Amino acid sequence: AAAGPSPAYALIREEIDGESKRFDEAFKQCQRAREKAGIYGSSEIWGLAALPLRYLARAGIYHTANYLQDTWAGQVYSAPAAMQDSKVQDFKAETARPFLIFTPRARAKTWTGLHGFEAGIPFTENFLRFINHPGGAGSGASFASGNEGGATQSYLVTVAPKYLSANNGAHRKPVSLLVELAEMGNSHGRREYLGTAMLSPISYTWRPGAQVEVRMTIKVPVYNGDILKLDRSYTLRDFLYDFQSGSRKLYRDEFPQHSASLAAQNLDWIEAGFDLGGEFREVINYHGSSGGGAPAVMVTEVPRIIIRQ
């Protein structure tokens, strides 16, 4: 069965909804030009391929960078031209495998800031095919990173705190929910990576092997004006597993250091709800296999890039 739309596809479609004809036409023109030229290296083809890239900036995707590099290795080796630049790019057919590094950062209505992720595909008309069809089996293209030896997979995860509730009869109700992600193992031991207040989504691109801690803090006011801070820490995978249904009840005995105070407020349980999105199930189900997710698009011959200064 075909996979669902990739996060990249969904993010772009949300911003350009109603404007897909521009991409459809660019794709058709690109196909016609390639059939006419019969080679990968036609500058006409690549000029047409650049049209939808430039349009994305006008369509509301902020700080979008589209870089070209010789191979995909999880980082940009060189950035000859950002998408907003109008430099002319000529191409000729050789044996290199340049990749388009596509990093959209979008601001949705409910988001507090810019959120981005990075992915790469060979810079061929497959990019236009991606624009018109979700990634996955049967689409003709997928939006995944790849290199000469296989795939380097990453997963975009979104977490949006949704609600807090408590048992009937509780004297005090929880008032705020904070979720923070911390990456482990850097030179400083631990650094805060992302944080969000109640009802404010965050996104994180997880790569296999990354050690990520999720810290959840629930605040509950008590009679004397104090605030109880109920903390729980998880690995990212355990957090996603625990809340994969969208919510979970946290019982009083799960916070032993505050059990007496919660009992005084007649708080037996607190239910925390989250909207989990992106590829969170892929993170839950990840078992170290490099073959998970949609296959990377690989081509045997694409043009080397020549930048006209």
N, C-alpha and C positions, 0 to 999 in steps of 0.2 A: 504494500500500500504506500501511496505517496506520503511523504512527510508534510507537516503543516508549514505555513509560512515561517521563514526565518525571522529572528528579531530585527535584522537589518531591513528586510523587506517591509515588515509591519511598520517600522519607524518611518521609513520613507513614504509609504503609501498614506500614512496618517497626515503627513505634511502636504502631499501633492494630490490628494483625493480630488477627482474631477478634472485633472490635467493629464491623464494618462495618454491621451491622444498624441501629445507631443512626443512621448517616448515610443509609442507604437509607430509613428511615422518615421522617426529617426532610425528605428530598428529596420523597417522595411527598406529605407533608402540605403542603409548600410549593406543589407543583403543584396540589393540590386547592384550596388557598386562593386561588391566583391565578385559577384557572378560575372560582371562585365570585365573586371580586371583580371580575374583568375589567379591572383596572388595575394598573399597576406600583406605585402608591403606597400599597397596603394595608399598614398597620402590622402586621397579622397575618402577612403574608408575610415581612416583614423580621424580625419577632420570631422566626419559625421559622428563618430563615436564620442567625440568630445562635447558635442552639443548638449546631451542630457546632463553631463557632469556640470557644465556651466549653469544650466537651468536650475539645478538643485539649490544653488546659492540664492537664486531669486525666489525660490519656492518656499523659503522659510527655514532652511536648515542652516544653523549658525556655525561659523568657524569650521566648516567642513574642509578637510584637507584630503586631497587625492594625490598621492605621490607615486612615482614610478621608480622601481628599482629592479636590479637584474634578477634577483631571486628572492623568494619569501623565506625569511628566517626569524620571523617574530618581531623584527624591528626594522625601521627605515634606515637603510645604509646611506641613501642620498635622496634629497628632495629637490629635484631640478625645477619643479613648477607646481605651485598650488593651483587648485581648481579655478580660483578667481582670476588667475593670471591669464592673459590673452596671448602668451607666447605661441609662436607657430612651432609645431612639433612635426618633423619629418621622420619617416621610417623607411628602413630597407630590410628585406628578408634575409635573416641570418639564423644562427642556431641558438641564440640566447633565449632565455625565458623570462622576460620582464613581467612583473606583477604590478597590478594596480592596488595600492594600499588605500582603502576607503574608510575614512573615520568620520562618520556623521555625528554631529552633536546637536541635538534638537531640544527645544524648550516647549514642552506641552503646557496646557493651561494650568494644570495642577502641580507642575513641577516647580521647585524652588530655584533651580539653576540649570546649567548645561550638563548633560550626561552623554557620555560617548563610549564607543567601543571600537575595536580595530579588527579588521578582517581583510583578507586579500584574495584576489582572483587574477588569473591571467588576463592581461589587458588585450582582449579580443572582443569581437562582437558578442561574446558570452556575457559581457557586462550588460549590454542592452537586453539580452535574453533574460537576465536576472531581473532587470527592472520590470519586465512585463509578466513574469511568472514567479511564483514563490519558489524558493529553493527546495530541493528534494527530488526523489525519484520520479522520473517521467517528465520533469520540467525542462530537460535539456541543459540545465546548468544549476550549480549550487554555489552558495556564497560561503566558502570555507577556505581556511588557509591551507597551503600545501607547499611541498618542496620536492626536490629531486628524489628523496628517499622515502617519501610517504607523507602523512598528514600531521600537522601540529594543531591539535584541536583546542579551542577555547570556548567557553560557554558564557553567554550574557544572562545574568540573573537580576531580576527586579524584585524589590521587596517594598510593599506599601502598607504601613500600619492602617488598619481599617476601623477597628472599634475596641472598646473595653466595656465589660459588663461584670456584674457581681451577683451573688445569690440574693434572693428576696430576703428582706429583714436585716440586711447589712446596714449598720449605722452610718458608715462612711463609704463612699464609692471611690474607685480609682479615678484619677483626674488626668494623668498623662502617661504616654508610652514613648520611650526612647529606644531606638535600635542603632547600634554602632557596629561597624566591621573593623577589625584590626588585623593587619597582615603580620605574621610572625616571622622570625628568623632573619630580619635585616640587621645591620650593624649596630643599631640602637636598641636591639632587643624586641621592642614592639612599638609600633606607631599607629595612631588612629588613622584609619583609611577613609572612612565615610561615616557620617552621622545623620540622623534625621529625627525631627520632632514628630509628634502625633500627626498622622494623616499626610505626611510628606514623604513621597517615594524616594528610594535610592536605587542605583544600579551598580553592578559590579561585574567585571569580566574575570571569570575564574579560569585558571589554567591548571591542568593536572599537576599535582605536586605542591601547589601553593597551600600553605598552612594559614587558614583564616579563622579567626575567632569572631563569633557574633555575641555581643553583650546586649541583653534586653533589660531595661530598667522601667519599672512601673512605680509611679508615685501615688501614695494614698495619704490624704490629710487625716489627722486624728484630733481629738477634742482639745488638747492643750496647745494647738497651733503647730505642732511638729509635723513633719512630713516623713512618712515611712518610705524608704527607697528599697524596693524589692528587686534584687539583681539575680539574673540567671545568665550563665555563660554556656555557649555551645560551640562545637565546630560548625562551620558553614553547612556541611552535609547533614549533621544531626539536626540543626535548626530547621533546614528545609524539610527533612523527613518528619520532624515533630509537628510541623504546621502545614503539611502538604494538603490537608483537607480544607484549609482556610482558617481554622481556629483550633484552639485547645484550651481546656480548663486547667488552670494552675491551682492546685489545692494548698491549703494552709500549711500542711506538713512539708511542703516542698521549700518552705522558707523558715527553717527551724529557728534561726536567730530572731525572727519577728513573730513567731507563732503565738506568743502570749499577747502581743499587741493586736494582732489580727483577731484573736479570739475575743478580746475586749470590744472590738468593733463589730462583733458577730459576722465577720467575714470568713466564710467557709471556703470559697473559691473565687477566683477572678478569671474571666474568659478573655483571652486576647485573640483578635482576629486580624489576619493579614491577607492581602492580595499578593500572591506570588506569581511572577510572570517570567517571560523569557524561556530559558532552557533549564529551569530549576530541576525538572525531572531527570534530565540527562546527568546533572551533577549527583543527584541521589543515586542513580543507577550506575554511575561510573565505577568500573572495576579494573581500571588500568589498561584497558584495551585501546589501542591506537586507532581501531577501526570504527569507533562509535560515531554516531551522527551521520549526516549526509556526506557522501564522498566528495572530495575536492575535485574541482574541474582541472584537468590536466590536458595540456596540448603538447604536440611534439615539435611544432615549429611556429614561433612567433617572431615578430621583427625586433631588432635592436633599436634602441631609442637614440635619436640624434636631436639635441635641443639647439634650435637656432637662437642665438643670443640677440 
